[in-house]
Amino acid sequence: MSKLAIIKEFFEFLRHRKKWWLAPIVVMMVLLGALIVAGESSALAPFIYALF
């Protein structure tokens, strides 16, 4: 199963079950995860740590 299929299936679930309140939570978790990955070993780390 590809990553795009998982994303498509997730949005089908949201549409079918009418659980749109889950979408912002998942988006924020993905963004926070990307921020953590970008901050652990890049030149942006001092700037990201200054945010917190």
CNS distance restraints for C-alpha pairs under 8 A (distance, minus, plus):
assign (resid   1 and name CA) (resid   5 and name CA) 6.40 0.50 0.50
assign (resid   1 and name CA) (resid   6 and name CA) 7.20 0.50 0.50
assign (resid   2 and name CA) (resid   6 and name CA) 6.60 0.50 0.50
assign (resid   3 and name CA) (resid   7 and name CA) 6.42 0.50 0.50
assign (resid   4 and name CA) (resid   8 and name CA) 6.10 0.50 0.50
assign (resid   5 and name CA) (resid   9 and name CA) 6.01 0.50 0.50
assign (resid   6 and name CA) (resid  10 and name CA) 6.13 0.50 0.50
assign (resid   7 and name CA) (resid  11 and name CA) 6.38 0.50 0.50
assign (resid   8 and name CA) (resid  12 and name CA) 6.19 0.50 0.50
assign (resid   9 and name CA) (resid  13 and name CA) 6.16 0.50 0.50
assign (resid  10 and name CA) (resid  14 and name CA) 6.32 0.50 0.50
assign (resid  11 and name CA) (resid  15 and name CA) 6.12 0.50 0.50
assign (resid  12 and name CA) (resid  16 and name CA) 5.95 0.50 0.50
assign (resid  13 and name CA) (resid  17 and name CA) 5.84 0.50 0.50
assign (resid  13 and name CA) (resid  18 and name CA) 7.88 0.50 0.50
assign (resid  13 and name CA) (resid  19 and name CA) 7.95 0.50 0.50
assign (resid  14 and name CA) (resid  18 and name CA) 5.42 0.50 0.50
assign (resid  14 and name CA) (resid  19 and name CA) 4.99 0.50 0.50
assign (resid  14 and name CA) (resid  20 and name CA) 5.74 0.50 0.50
assign (resid  14 and name CA) (resid  22 and name CA) 7.69 0.50 0.50
assign (resid  14 and name CA) (resid  23 and name CA) 7.80 0.50 0.50
assign (resid  15 and name CA) (resid  19 and name CA) 7.01 0.50 0.50
assign (resid  15 and name CA) (resid  20 and name CA) 7.26 0.50 0.50
assign (resid  19 and name CA) (resid  23 and name CA) 7.92 0.50 0.50
assign (resid  21 and name CA) (resid  25 and name CA) 7.40 0.50 0.50
assign (resid  22 and name CA) (resid  26 and name CA) 6.29 0.50 0.50
assign (resid  23 and name CA) (resid  27 and name CA) 6.14 0.50 0.50
assign (resid  24 and name CA) (resid  28 and name CA) 6.08 0.50 0.50
assign (resid  25 and name CA) (resid  29 and name CA) 6.23 0.50 0.50
assign (resid  26 and name CA) (resid  30 and name CA) 6.20 0.50 0.50
assign (resid  27 and name CA) (resid  31 and name CA) 6.21 0.50 0.50
assign (resid  28 and name CA) (resid  32 and name CA) 6.04 0.50 0.50
assign (resid  29 and name CA) (resid  33 and name CA) 6.08 0.50 0.50
assign (resid  30 and name CA) (resid  34 and name CA) 6.17 0.50 0.50
assign (resid  31 and name CA) (resid  35 and name CA) 6.16 0.50 0.50
assign (resid  32 and name CA) (resid  36 and name CA) 6.23 0.50 0.50
assign (resid  33 and name CA) (resid  37 and name CA) 6.23 0.50 0.50
assign (resid  34 and name CA) (resid  38 and name CA) 6.04 0.50 0.50
assign (resid  35 and name CA) (resid  39 and name CA) 5.95 0.50 0.50
assign (resid  35 and name CA) (resid  48 and name CA) 7.86 0.50 0.50
assign (resid  36 and name CA) (resid  40 and name CA) 6.26 0.50 0.50
assign (resid  37 and name CA) (resid  41 and name CA) 7.55 0.50 0.50
assign (resid  38 and name CA) (resid  42 and name CA) 6.22 0.50 0.50
assign (resid  38 and name CA) (resid  44 and name CA) 7.35 0.50 0.50
assign (resid  38 and name CA) (resid  45 and name CA) 7.39 0.50 0.50
assign (resid  39 and name CA) (resid  44 and name CA) 6.22 0.50 0.50
assign (resid  39 and name CA) (resid  45 and name CA) 4.44 0.50 0.50
assign (resid  39 and name CA) (resid  48 and name CA) 6.24 0.50 0.50
assign (resid  39 and name CA) (resid  49 and name CA) 7.67 0.50 0.50
assign (resid  40 and name CA) (resid  45 and name CA) 6.36 0.50 0.50
assign (resid  41 and name CA) (resid  45 and name CA) 6.89 0.50 0.50
assign (resid  44 and name CA) (resid  48 and name CA) 6.22 0.50 0.50
assign (resid  45 and name CA) (resid  49 and name CA) 6.06 0.50 0.50
assign (resid  46 and name CA) (resid  50 and name CA) 6.25 0.50 0.50
assign (resid  47 and name CA) (resid  51 and name CA) 6.83 0.50 0.50
assign (resid  48 and name CA) (resid  52 and name CA) 7.31 0.50 0.50
